[in-house]
Amino acid sequence: MTRRARGIPHTATRAAFPLGGIGTGNVSLGARGELRDWELENLPDKGRRNPHTFFAIHALAAGAEPVTRVLEARMNGPYDWDAGAPFDALAGLPRLDAATMHGEYPIVEIEFADDALPVDVSLRAFTPLVPLDPDASGIPAAVLRYRVTNPGPAPVDVTIVGSASHTAGRGEGPFGMRGTQTVRWRDDGPGEEGAVRGLDFGIDLPADDFGYGTLALTTTDAATTTKPQWVTGFWPDGARLFWNDLVADGLLEIEPRLTLEDRPRGLFAEGDAGRPMSEAELFATLPRMRTGSLGIVHALAPGETRDFEFVLSWSFPNRHRGWLGHIIGNDPHADEVVRNHYATLWPDAWAAASHLHRHLPALEGATTAFVEALYGGTLDPVIVQAAGANIAAVRSTTCFVVETPNPALGAGPVFAAWEGSFDHGGSCEGTCTHVWSYAQTVAWLFPQLERSARRNEFLLETDAVGAQKFRSNRVFDGPTWFMGPAVDGQLGTVIRLHREWRFSGDDHFLRELWPAADRALGYALREWDRDGDGLLDGELAQHLRHRVPRDRAARERDADRRPPRRCPDGAACRRRRTGGRAHRARRPGRGAHGRGAVERPVVSTGDR
């Protein structure tokens, strides 16, 4: 960034900058520099932590003592958990003095500060955002680039290590897991600069299971050190052995044994037959989460700056073919799988990471150009920050892109969305037209996604008489929702159809939807403009986002029913609503019809 966005201190405990593409889910970066809110598995999940997942630095300046720190500012508290902090947050490890976040969506930078560290460290993180290219903007991955500068007179040996656990497998089963995670070291070109290498995570669930997913932590740097799998056990030996290994010399060693246990314990002690167990037998009784570490090692000369670049990627391909929301409540195909569109482009997390590494120069260049165009212009920074920050909603768990959710729409990706997100679930399903009609971001940045939504609304949700459901259940081939149309949603969809045609110039698209659009507009003219004056009227007792005036006769009837109101001078004064025109309303203590009267517009509200 050529300018610096306002800084957010590490004490801002609610600050979270989301990373992730369109329809991919998110992991967010907190103001301390920590990874938080792991929402990769096709639903919102605010506050979810991923145990043992963090970055750390080991720095050894020539002639000095080494310094090892978690690359996060100190925790803020409160320490009100049963163990003070969450047991697997490793709160006792040393962290940095401070951090400051600077964000211009989709790029965020964290500046770290620490008196003991002999180098300066910052983090630049982003998921590519390329206007007009939803696939390039829908990669399930994030770039995490730590920049290290040696400001001193002596060379410094630096290791930056990322440790990660998989998130897949939660559910009914031992240790709250219904599957056992796996992790392995993978190198697509041993010793080759530019080849992808790193940690490849899996889960022993069927590939079509709703909880199936993969995760990867990768780099193309050839100077790596790794501990592919931490020791697993009933006690936190893995974290202790990892940290001791890193502190010793900044290099990691493969564990000779993957567990220090020699027998099952606790709830699983009844499985002990009183004989030595094989490692495979023992592992069947141990916690099912797996953690691994990937490090990059470089020596920095005095004054030198070097990047330590990682990519975190994920893939949870299987969604329920239904909303499973709290309004429509009729999902006959919810036990069927519909695939996220991104999974048709990259079959697993490793493939997504490889694509991002391979095309990173072009993708980052386009992303940076977008940021410079948006934030580097002449608009007031407050306006730009508001507009830029709200782009994040399109790449949040509120929105998703699924592949062929209803065969009636033909093959291909379809954009769908909730109205918003609760902390642990979607809020108000159905790509609600009387909410999304007011949105503009998708149309201007990714118009082909908007066209897919228009096809659903007109081809599946507009009936023979032109009434259009404002919540879509047909997108998943479910039954039509029972409620009638929303006037702002239906007319907004007609307007958006015109917008999508103007943006694309696609006459075939317009011809395909024209008959349904004609019916929808005809319905509006019959039902909502009964006197033909071009203004909304009629019975509007339906779900409305904004209040709408009723017809003139109804307004007059309402006015006639009201009791007379008295002016201060005692004269009877009937306040009438007359066609939306302003009437004279008095200030207290002044005559309503005399000098000093104030014009106040009155608009009929109609039925809600």
PLY file of the C-alpha trace (Angstrom):
ply
format ascii 1.0
element vertex 608
property float x
property float y
property float z
element edge 607
property int vertex1
property int vertex2
end_header
0.00 0.00 0.00
1.29 3.47 -0.88
-0.54 5.04 2.08
-1.17 3.81 5.60
-4.72 3.11 6.76
-5.56 4.10 10.31
-4.00 1.82 12.85
-5.98 -0.54 15.08
-4.08 -1.48 18.25
-3.68 -5.05 19.44
-5.98 -4.25 22.37
-8.96 -4.12 19.97
-10.22 -7.55 20.95
-13.15 -7.58 18.50
-11.19 -6.53 15.44
-11.07 -9.28 12.82
-10.04 -8.97 9.18
-11.57 -11.80 7.09
-9.47 -13.79 4.63
-11.00 -16.09 2.02
-12.68 -15.97 -1.38
-16.25 -15.80 -2.65
-18.15 -18.74 -1.24
-15.10 -20.35 0.38
-15.59 -19.55 4.06
-13.15 -17.52 6.10
-10.41 -17.41 8.63
-9.80 -13.98 10.10
-6.73 -12.13 11.28
-7.05 -10.40 14.64
-5.37 -7.17 15.67
-2.76 -9.10 17.69
-1.76 -10.90 14.51
-3.52 -14.10 15.54
-5.63 -16.34 13.31
-9.19 -16.47 14.65
-12.82 -17.21 13.73
-12.19 -20.38 11.73
-15.27 -20.55 9.47
-14.18 -22.93 6.73
-16.91 -25.56 6.96
-19.85 -24.00 5.12
-21.38 -22.10 8.02
-20.64 -19.11 10.21
-18.67 -19.98 13.34
-17.62 -16.77 15.06
-15.25 -17.29 17.95
-14.06 -20.72 16.82
-10.41 -21.30 17.60
-8.15 -23.80 15.90
-5.94 -25.38 18.58
-2.15 -25.11 18.27
-2.38 -22.92 15.16
0.02 -19.97 15.22
3.26 -18.58 13.75
6.50 -18.15 15.68
9.93 -16.60 15.10
13.40 -17.64 16.22
16.08 -14.98 15.73
19.77 -15.39 16.57
22.01 -12.35 16.07
25.73 -13.08 15.88
27.27 -12.84 19.35
23.89 -12.59 21.13
21.37 -14.88 22.79
18.58 -16.24 20.58
15.06 -14.88 20.94
11.99 -17.04 20.27
8.48 -15.60 20.27
4.99 -16.40 19.07
4.31 -13.91 16.27
1.39 -12.31 18.05
1.07 -9.46 20.51
0.44 -10.43 24.09
-3.00 -11.76 24.92
-5.48 -9.20 26.21
-7.57 -11.37 28.54
-9.86 -11.64 30.36
-8.42 -14.88 31.69
-11.73 -16.22 32.90
-11.60 -19.74 31.49
-11.30 -22.71 33.81
-7.54 -22.77 33.19
-7.24 -18.98 32.86
-6.89 -19.15 29.08
-8.02 -21.97 26.78
-5.74 -24.92 27.46
-4.77 -25.37 23.80
-4.11 -21.64 23.23
-0.64 -22.12 24.78
-1.00 -18.82 26.63
2.22 -19.43 28.53
4.43 -19.12 25.45
6.25 -15.76 25.11
4.67 -13.27 22.73
5.54 -9.83 21.35
5.10 -6.49 23.10
2.60 -4.96 20.68
1.02 -5.04 17.22
-0.94 -2.61 15.05
-3.35 -3.59 12.26
-3.76 -1.53 9.07
-6.42 -2.74 6.66
-7.60 -1.76 3.20
-9.80 -4.63 2.14
-8.80 -7.12 0.84
-5.24 -6.44 2.07
-4.27 -6.25 5.73
-0.91 -5.47 7.30
0.22 -6.06 10.87
3.21 -4.20 12.30
4.78 -6.03 15.26
6.92 -4.43 17.96
9.15 -6.08 20.55
12.15 -4.71 22.44
13.91 -8.07 22.73
13.63 -9.11 19.06
16.75 -8.19 17.03
14.73 -7.82 13.79
11.67 -5.84 12.63
8.70 -7.95 11.54
5.47 -7.19 9.69
2.77 -9.35 8.12
0.91 -8.75 4.86
-2.08 -11.03 4.30
-4.76 -11.23 1.62
-6.89 -13.42 -0.57
-6.82 -12.27 -4.21
-9.72 -10.09 -5.35
-9.90 -9.52 -9.09
-12.93 -7.52 -10.31
-14.95 -9.26 -13.05
-13.28 -12.60 -12.26
-15.21 -14.47 -9.53
-13.08 -17.60 -9.90
-9.85 -15.68 -9.30
-11.63 -14.00 -6.38
-12.94 -17.30 -5.06
-9.77 -19.19 -4.15
-10.08 -20.97 -0.77
-6.73 -19.73 0.47
-4.83 -16.80 1.96
-1.31 -15.50 1.47
0.55 -14.87 4.75
3.79 -13.01 4.04
6.04 -12.11 6.94
8.59 -9.42 6.08
11.70 -9.37 8.26
14.30 -6.59 8.31
17.63 -6.73 10.11
18.32 -3.17 11.34
21.45 -4.08 13.31
25.17 -4.30 12.54
25.41 -8.10 12.85
23.92 -10.88 10.72
20.83 -12.60 12.13
19.68 -16.17 11.52
15.88 -16.15 11.30
13.36 -18.97 11.29
9.64 -18.34 10.93
7.48 -21.38 11.63
3.79 -21.89 11.04
2.06 -24.58 13.09
-1.44 -25.70 12.18
-4.10 -28.23 13.06
-6.84 -29.42 10.75
-10.37 -28.21 11.49
-12.29 -31.17 10.02
-13.90 -34.04 11.87
-15.89 -32.45 14.68
-18.95 -34.36 15.85
-20.15 -37.27 17.92
-17.24 -39.52 18.85
-14.18 -39.80 21.08
-12.75 -36.40 22.04
-15.60 -34.69 20.17
-14.36 -36.01 16.84
-16.16 -38.38 14.49
-13.12 -38.74 12.26
-9.36 -38.95 12.70
-7.23 -36.29 11.07
-4.07 -36.99 9.09
-1.08 -34.82 8.20
1.94 -35.52 6.01
4.91 -33.73 4.51
4.61 -33.23 0.75
7.15 -31.80 -1.68
6.28 -31.44 -5.37
9.91 -30.77 -6.31
12.51 -31.61 -3.67
15.22 -28.98 -3.61
13.63 -26.95 -6.43
12.98 -23.26 -5.85
9.39 -22.52 -6.80
8.05 -26.02 -6.17
5.17 -26.28 -3.71
6.00 -27.99 -0.43
4.46 -28.15 2.99
1.87 -29.85 5.19
-1.04 -31.72 3.61
-3.94 -32.42 6.02
-6.78 -34.91 5.55
-9.56 -36.68 7.44
-10.65 -40.33 7.34
-14.24 -39.52 6.36
-15.85 -40.47 3.03
-15.21 -37.93 0.27
-18.95 -37.19 0.02
-19.41 -36.67 3.76
-20.63 -33.21 4.76
-17.72 -32.93 7.19
-15.04 -34.02 4.74
-12.33 -31.49 4.07
-8.64 -30.90 3.43
-6.24 -28.20 4.57
-2.69 -27.25 3.61
0.08 -24.97 4.82
2.58 -24.48 2.00
5.48 -22.46 0.66
7.63 -22.35 -2.47
10.75 -21.43 -0.50
13.32 -24.22 -0.69
14.96 -23.32 2.65
12.54 -25.14 4.91
12.56 -26.95 8.22
9.67 -29.12 9.32
8.08 -31.21 12.00
5.39 -32.90 9.90
3.44 -34.22 12.88
3.52 -33.30 16.52
3.57 -36.00 19.16
-0.01 -36.99 20.02
-1.07 -38.02 23.50
-3.37 -37.53 26.44
-1.02 -34.81 27.73
0.26 -31.75 25.79
3.62 -33.32 25.02
3.40 -32.28 21.38
3.36 -28.55 22.10
6.15 -28.85 24.67
8.42 -30.85 22.36
7.79 -28.52 19.41
8.64 -25.39 21.39
11.75 -26.89 22.95
12.92 -27.97 19.50
12.42 -24.51 18.00
14.06 -22.71 20.92
17.14 -24.94 20.80
18.51 -23.88 17.41
15.67 -22.61 15.20
15.53 -25.90 13.29
12.89 -28.62 13.57
13.36 -32.36 13.70
10.99 -35.16 12.74
9.69 -36.88 15.86
11.08 -40.43 16.23
7.87 -41.51 17.93
4.44 -40.00 17.28
3.26 -40.65 20.82
4.90 -40.97 24.21
2.00 -42.99 25.57
2.43 -46.69 26.24
-1.15 -47.53 27.19
-4.64 -46.06 26.90
-5.79 -43.93 29.79
-8.85 -42.34 31.31
-12.14 -43.13 29.60
-10.42 -45.63 27.30
-8.50 -47.56 29.95
-10.89 -50.48 29.60
-9.33 -51.09 26.19
-6.04 -52.03 27.83
-5.50 -55.78 27.57
-2.52 -55.61 29.90
0.03 -56.09 27.15
2.21 -53.72 25.14
0.24 -52.20 22.28
1.43 -51.47 18.79
1.59 -47.82 17.78
-1.39 -48.34 15.46
-3.46 -49.90 18.24
-2.54 -47.13 20.62
-3.28 -44.38 18.13
-6.83 -45.69 17.79
-7.39 -44.64 21.42
-5.64 -41.25 21.32
-7.05 -37.78 20.55
-7.90 -37.49 16.86
-6.58 -34.01 16.11
-3.27 -33.72 14.22
-0.84 -30.79 14.20
2.26 -30.13 12.10
4.81 -27.34 11.65
6.46 -25.80 8.58
9.34 -23.34 8.87
11.40 -21.14 6.54
15.02 -20.42 7.46
17.23 -17.56 6.20
20.26 -15.59 7.32
19.82 -11.81 7.06
22.82 -9.58 6.56
22.86 -6.15 8.27
20.23 -3.95 6.63
18.73 -6.82 4.63
14.98 -7.39 4.24
13.52 -10.75 3.27
10.03 -12.19 2.87
8.96 -15.46 4.49
5.88 -16.44 2.49
3.25 -19.05 3.33
-0.12 -20.00 1.86
-2.89 -21.38 4.04
-5.53 -23.19 1.96
-8.58 -25.32 2.62
-11.38 -27.20 0.90
-14.71 -28.30 2.34
-16.50 -29.20 -0.89
-19.81 -30.62 0.31
-22.81 -28.48 1.23
-26.30 -29.62 2.13
-28.64 -29.25 -0.83
-31.00 -27.12 1.17
-30.96 -24.06 3.39
-31.53 -25.72 6.75
-32.53 -22.25 7.88
-35.11 -20.91 10.31
-37.78 -19.48 7.98
-38.62 -21.71 4.99
-38.25 -24.97 6.90
-38.84 -27.31 3.96
-35.65 -28.90 2.63
-36.51 -32.27 1.02
-33.02 -32.62 -0.51
-31.00 -31.52 2.53
-29.45 -34.97 2.91
-28.05 -34.71 -0.62
-24.71 -33.07 -1.45
-24.29 -30.01 -3.62
-20.70 -29.03 -4.26
-19.19 -25.64 -3.72
-18.18 -24.19 -7.06
-14.58 -23.73 -5.95
-14.30 -27.51 -5.45
-14.95 -28.02 -9.18
-11.91 -25.85 -9.95
-9.51 -27.17 -7.32
-10.29 -30.66 -5.98
-8.54 -30.18 -2.66
-6.62 -27.66 -0.56
-3.26 -28.62 -2.08
-4.54 -27.95 -5.59
-5.88 -24.54 -4.51
-2.53 -23.67 -2.90
-0.61 -24.78 -5.99
-2.80 -22.59 -8.21
-2.31 -19.58 -5.95
1.46 -20.04 -5.75
1.72 -20.48 -9.51
-0.34 -17.42 -10.43
0.48 -15.23 -7.44
2.31 -12.43 -9.29
-0.65 -11.76 -11.58
-3.28 -12.27 -8.88
-1.50 -10.02 -6.40
-0.90 -7.41 -9.07
-4.60 -7.25 -9.93
-5.54 -7.15 -6.26
-3.12 -4.33 -5.50
-4.35 -2.38 -8.54
-7.92 -2.66 -7.25
-6.89 -1.44 -3.80
-5.00 1.50 -5.29
-7.94 2.42 -7.52
-10.43 2.27 -4.66
-8.45 3.76 -1.79
-6.01 5.94 -3.68
-8.52 8.27 -5.34
-10.03 11.57 -4.26
-13.08 10.30 -2.37
-13.29 11.07 1.32
-11.39 8.32 3.19
-14.37 7.70 5.46
-16.56 6.90 2.46
-13.91 4.73 0.86
-13.28 2.80 4.07
-17.00 2.15 4.46
-17.39 0.99 0.86
-14.26 -1.13 0.94
-15.00 -2.81 4.24
-18.47 -3.83 3.10
-17.07 -5.71 0.11
-16.06 -8.30 2.67
-19.70 -9.40 3.02
-19.59 -10.89 -0.49
-16.67 -13.10 0.60
-18.12 -13.97 3.99
-20.16 -16.98 5.08
-23.28 -14.97 4.16
-22.71 -15.77 0.48
-21.85 -18.91 -1.43
-21.59 -20.21 -4.98
-22.77 -23.77 -5.62
-22.49 -25.95 -8.70
-25.80 -26.92 -10.39
-28.07 -26.77 -7.31
-31.16 -27.30 -9.49
-30.87 -29.04 -12.90
-33.66 -26.80 -14.21
-31.12 -23.96 -14.24
-28.66 -26.01 -16.27
-25.09 -26.83 -15.32
-22.88 -24.21 -13.77
-22.36 -22.02 -10.73
-25.23 -20.21 -9.00
-24.86 -17.41 -6.47
-27.02 -17.67 -3.35
-26.96 -15.92 -0.01
-28.46 -15.40 3.39
-29.60 -11.94 4.45
-26.69 -11.98 6.89
-25.02 -14.21 9.42
-25.57 -15.03 13.05
-22.49 -16.12 14.97
-23.12 -19.81 14.26
-25.65 -19.93 11.44
-27.11 -18.07 8.50
-29.71 -15.37 9.11
-32.84 -15.46 6.96
-32.37 -17.73 3.96
-33.45 -17.55 0.33
-31.34 -14.81 -1.32
-34.18 -12.56 -0.21
-35.04 -10.18 -3.05
-36.34 -7.42 -0.83
-32.91 -7.35 0.85
-30.55 -8.15 -2.01
-32.33 -5.77 -4.40
-30.60 -2.95 -2.55
-27.12 -4.47 -2.79
-24.71 -3.26 -5.46
-21.30 -4.85 -4.82
-21.84 -8.17 -6.58
-23.38 -6.51 -9.64
-20.49 -4.11 -10.15
-17.59 -6.39 -9.22
-18.85 -9.84 -10.28
-21.83 -9.32 -12.63
-21.93 -12.92 -13.88
-22.85 -14.04 -10.35
-25.74 -11.59 -10.32
-26.95 -12.95 -13.65
-27.07 -16.45 -12.16
-29.29 -15.14 -9.36
-31.63 -13.39 -11.84
-32.08 -16.66 -13.73
-33.14 -18.37 -10.53
-35.58 -15.61 -9.58
-37.30 -15.38 -12.96
-37.09 -18.96 -14.21
-37.89 -20.76 -10.97
-39.54 -18.33 -8.56
-41.91 -16.33 -10.82
-45.25 -18.12 -11.30
-47.68 -18.16 -14.21
-49.50 -14.98 -13.09
-46.25 -13.08 -12.42
-46.02 -13.31 -8.63
-42.42 -13.79 -7.58
-41.41 -15.39 -4.28
-38.99 -13.17 -2.42
-37.25 -16.13 -0.76
-35.97 -18.84 -3.05
-36.35 -22.47 -2.10
-36.51 -23.67 -5.68
-32.80 -22.95 -6.04
-32.28 -26.30 -4.28
-35.27 -27.88 -6.09
-37.37 -27.57 -2.95
-41.06 -26.65 -2.93
-42.05 -23.06 -3.54
-42.25 -20.98 -0.39
-45.80 -20.22 0.75
-45.59 -16.42 1.14
-46.49 -14.05 -1.65
-44.30 -11.45 -3.33
-42.68 -8.39 -1.79
-43.30 -5.27 -3.84
-39.81 -3.85 -3.42
-38.19 -7.24 -4.03
-40.19 -8.02 -7.18
-39.87 -4.59 -8.77
-36.24 -4.42 -7.67
-35.59 -7.68 -9.51
-37.08 -6.23 -12.69
-34.81 -3.21 -12.36
-31.83 -5.46 -11.68
-32.59 -7.48 -14.79
-32.25 -4.29 -16.81
-29.03 -3.49 -14.97
-27.54 -6.93 -15.65
-28.41 -6.64 -19.35
-26.88 -3.16 -19.55
-23.69 -4.36 -17.86
-23.32 -7.46 -20.02
-25.01 -6.65 -23.32
-26.10 -10.30 -23.30
-29.24 -10.39 -25.45
-29.64 -14.15 -25.02
-29.77 -13.70 -21.25
-32.44 -11.03 -21.59
-34.53 -13.04 -24.08
-34.47 -16.07 -21.79
-35.87 -14.10 -18.85
-38.10 -11.67 -20.72
-41.35 -13.68 -20.56
-41.11 -14.04 -16.77
-40.10 -10.40 -16.37
-43.10 -9.37 -18.47
-45.38 -11.41 -16.21
-43.79 -9.95 -13.10
-44.29 -6.38 -14.29
-47.83 -7.16 -15.41
-48.60 -8.53 -11.96
-47.27 -5.34 -10.37
-49.43 -3.15 -12.61
-52.57 -5.17 -11.85
-52.10 -5.58 -8.13
-50.13 -2.53 -7.02
-51.30 0.27 -9.37
-55.04 -0.18 -9.58
-55.82 3.38 -10.59
-53.16 3.38 -13.31
-51.38 6.53 -12.17
-47.95 4.92 -12.05
-47.77 5.05 -8.26
-47.99 2.10 -5.89
-51.37 1.52 -4.31
-53.75 -1.35 -3.73
-53.62 -3.88 -0.95
-49.99 -4.07 0.11
-50.50 -6.28 3.14
-47.31 -8.19 2.56
-43.71 -8.37 3.71
-42.18 -4.99 2.89
-38.72 -3.59 3.46
-39.92 0.02 3.14
-43.32 1.51 3.81
-45.33 2.44 0.75
-48.23 4.93 0.29
-51.71 3.49 -0.21
-54.14 4.67 -2.87
-55.77 8.07 -2.50
-59.25 6.78 -1.61
-57.83 4.74 1.24
-55.90 7.74 2.50
-59.03 9.87 2.50
-60.98 7.17 4.37
-58.25 6.98 6.98
-58.29 10.73 7.43
-62.07 10.83 7.82
-61.93 8.23 10.58
-59.55 10.28 12.72
-61.07 12.38 15.52
-60.65 16.15 15.31
-57.54 17.61 16.93
-57.63 20.95 18.71
-55.41 23.94 18.02
-54.19 25.93 21.06
-56.67 28.72 20.29
-59.54 26.25 20.64
-60.49 26.05 17.01
-61.25 22.57 15.68
-58.61 21.46 13.19
-58.77 18.18 11.34
-55.34 17.01 10.15
-55.75 15.26 6.88
-53.26 13.37 4.76
-53.68 14.60 1.25
-51.93 12.70 -1.46
-48.54 12.85 0.21
-48.47 16.69 0.20
-46.99 18.44 3.18
-49.50 19.95 5.64
-48.92 22.70 8.18
-48.06 21.42 11.63
-47.56 23.91 14.43
-44.81 24.26 16.90
-45.98 24.15 20.52
-47.38 27.50 21.57
-48.06 28.79 18.05
-51.14 28.70 15.92
-51.09 26.00 13.26
-52.24 28.43 10.59
-50.42 31.59 11.66
-46.97 33.02 11.40
-44.19 30.72 12.51
-45.87 27.55 11.27
-43.43 24.85 10.13
-43.81 22.69 7.04
-43.55 19.02 7.94
-44.05 16.38 5.26
-46.45 13.58 6.09
-46.41 10.36 4.08
-49.01 7.66 4.40
-47.49 4.45 5.69
-49.90 1.91 4.29
-50.10 -1.66 5.56
-46.96 -3.39 6.75
0 1
1 2
2 3
3 4
4 5
5 6
6 7
7 8
8 9
9 10
10 11
11 12
12 13
13 14
14 15
15 16
16 17
17 18
18 19
19 20
20 21
21 22
22 23
23 24
24 25
25 26
26 27
27 28
28 29
29 30
30 31
31 32
32 33
33 34
34 35
35 36
36 37
37 38
38 39
39 40
40 41
41 42
42 43
43 44
44 45
45 46
46 47
47 48
48 49
49 50
50 51
51 52
52 53
53 54
54 55
55 56
56 57
57 58
58 59
59 60
60 61
61 62
62 63
63 64
64 65
65 66
66 67
67 68
68 69
69 70
70 71
71 72
72 73
73 74
74 75
75 76
76 77
77 78
78 79
79 80
80 81
81 82
82 83
83 84
84 85
85 86
86 87
87 88
88 89
89 90
90 91
91 92
92 93
93 94
94 95
95 96
96 97
97 98
98 99
99 100
100 101
101 102
102 103
103 104
104 105
105 106
106 107
107 108
108 109
109 110
110 111
111 112
112 113
113 114
114 115
115 116
116 117
117 118
118 119
119 120
120 121
121 122
122 123
123 124
124 125
125 126
126 127
127 128
128 129
129 130
130 131
131 132
132 133
133 134
134 135
135 136
136 137
137 138
138 139
139 140
140 141
141 142
142 143
143 144
144 145
145 146
146 147
147 148
148 149
149 150
150 151
151 152
152 153
153 154
154 155
155 156
156 157
157 158
158 159
159 160
160 161
161 162
162 163
163 164
164 165
165 166
166 167
167 168
168 169
169 170
170 171
171 172
172 173
173 174
174 175
175 176
176 177
177 178
178 179
179 180
180 181
181 182
182 183
183 184
184 185
185 186
186 187
187 188
188 189
189 190
190 191
191 192
192 193
193 194
194 195
195 196
196 197
197 198
198 199
199 200
200 201
201 202
202 203
203 204
204 205
205 206
206 207
207 208
208 209
209 210
210 211
211 212
212 213
213 214
214 215
215 216
216 217
217 218
218 219
219 220
220 221
221 222
222 223
223 224
224 225
225 226
226 227
227 228
228 229
229 230
230 231
231 232
232 233
233 234
234 235
235 236
236 237
237 238
238 239
239 240
240 241
241 242
242 243
243 244
244 245
245 246
246 247
247 248
248 249
249 250
250 251
251 252
252 253
253 254
254 255
255 256
256 257
257 258
258 259
259 260
260 261
261 262
262 263
263 264
264 265
265 266
266 267
267 268
268 269
269 270
270 271
271 272
272 273
273 274
274 275
275 276
276 277
277 278
278 279
279 280
280 281
281 282
282 283
283 284
284 285
285 286
286 287
287 288
288 289
289 290
290 291
291 292
292 293
293 294
294 295
295 296
296 297
297 298
298 299
299 300
300 301
301 302
302 303
303 304
304 305
305 306
306 307
307 308
308 309
309 310
310 311
311 312
312 313
313 314
314 315
315 316
316 317
317 318
318 319
319 320
320 321
321 322
322 323
323 324
324 325
325 326
326 327
327 328
328 329
329 330
330 331
331 332
332 333
333 334
334 335
335 336
336 337
337 338
338 339
339 340
340 341
341 342
342 343
343 344
344 345
345 346
346 347
347 348
348 349
349 350
350 351
351 352
352 353
353 354
354 355
355 356
356 357
357 358
358 359
359 360
360 361
361 362
362 363
363 364
364 365
365 366
366 367
367 368
368 369
369 370
370 371
371 372
372 373
373 374
374 375
375 376
376 377
377 378
378 379
379 380
380 381
381 382
382 383
383 384
384 385
385 386
386 387
387 388
388 389
389 390
390 391
391 392
392 393
393 394
394 395
395 396
396 397
397 398
398 399
399 400
400 401
401 402
402 403
403 404
404 405
405 406
406 407
407 408
408 409
409 410
410 411
411 412
412 413
413 414
414 415
415 416
416 417
417 418
418 419
419 420
420 421
421 422
422 423
423 424
424 425
425 426
426 427
427 428
428 429
429 430
430 431
431 432
432 433
433 434
434 435
435 436
436 437
437 438
438 439
439 440
440 441
441 442
442 443
443 444
444 445
445 446
446 447
447 448
448 449
449 450
450 451
451 452
452 453
453 454
454 455
455 456
456 457
457 458
458 459
459 460
460 461
461 462
462 463
463 464
464 465
465 466
466 467
467 468
468 469
469 470
470 471
471 472
472 473
473 474
474 475
475 476
476 477
477 478
478 479
479 480
480 481
481 482
482 483
483 484
484 485
485 486
486 487
487 488
488 489
489 490
490 491
491 492
492 493
493 494
494 495
495 496
496 497
497 498
498 499
499 500
500 501
501 502
502 503
503 504
504 505
505 506
506 507
507 508
508 509
509 510
510 511
511 512
512 513
513 514
514 515
515 516
516 517
517 518
518 519
519 520
520 521
521 522
522 523
523 524
524 525
525 526
526 527
527 528
528 529
529 530
530 531
531 532
532 533
533 534
534 535
535 536
536 537
537 538
538 539
539 540
540 541
541 542
542 543
543 544
544 545
545 546
546 547
547 548
548 549
549 550
550 551
551 552
552 553
553 554
554 555
555 556
556 557
557 558
558 559
559 560
560 561
561 562
562 563
563 564
564 565
565 566
566 567
567 568
568 569
569 570
570 571
571 572
572 573
573 574
574 575
575 576
576 577
577 578
578 579
579 580
580 581
581 582
582 583
583 584
584 585
585 586
586 587
587 588
588 589
589 590
590 591
591 592
592 593
593 594
594 595
595 596
596 597
597 598
598 599
599 600
600 601
601 602
602 603
603 604
604 605
605 606
606 607
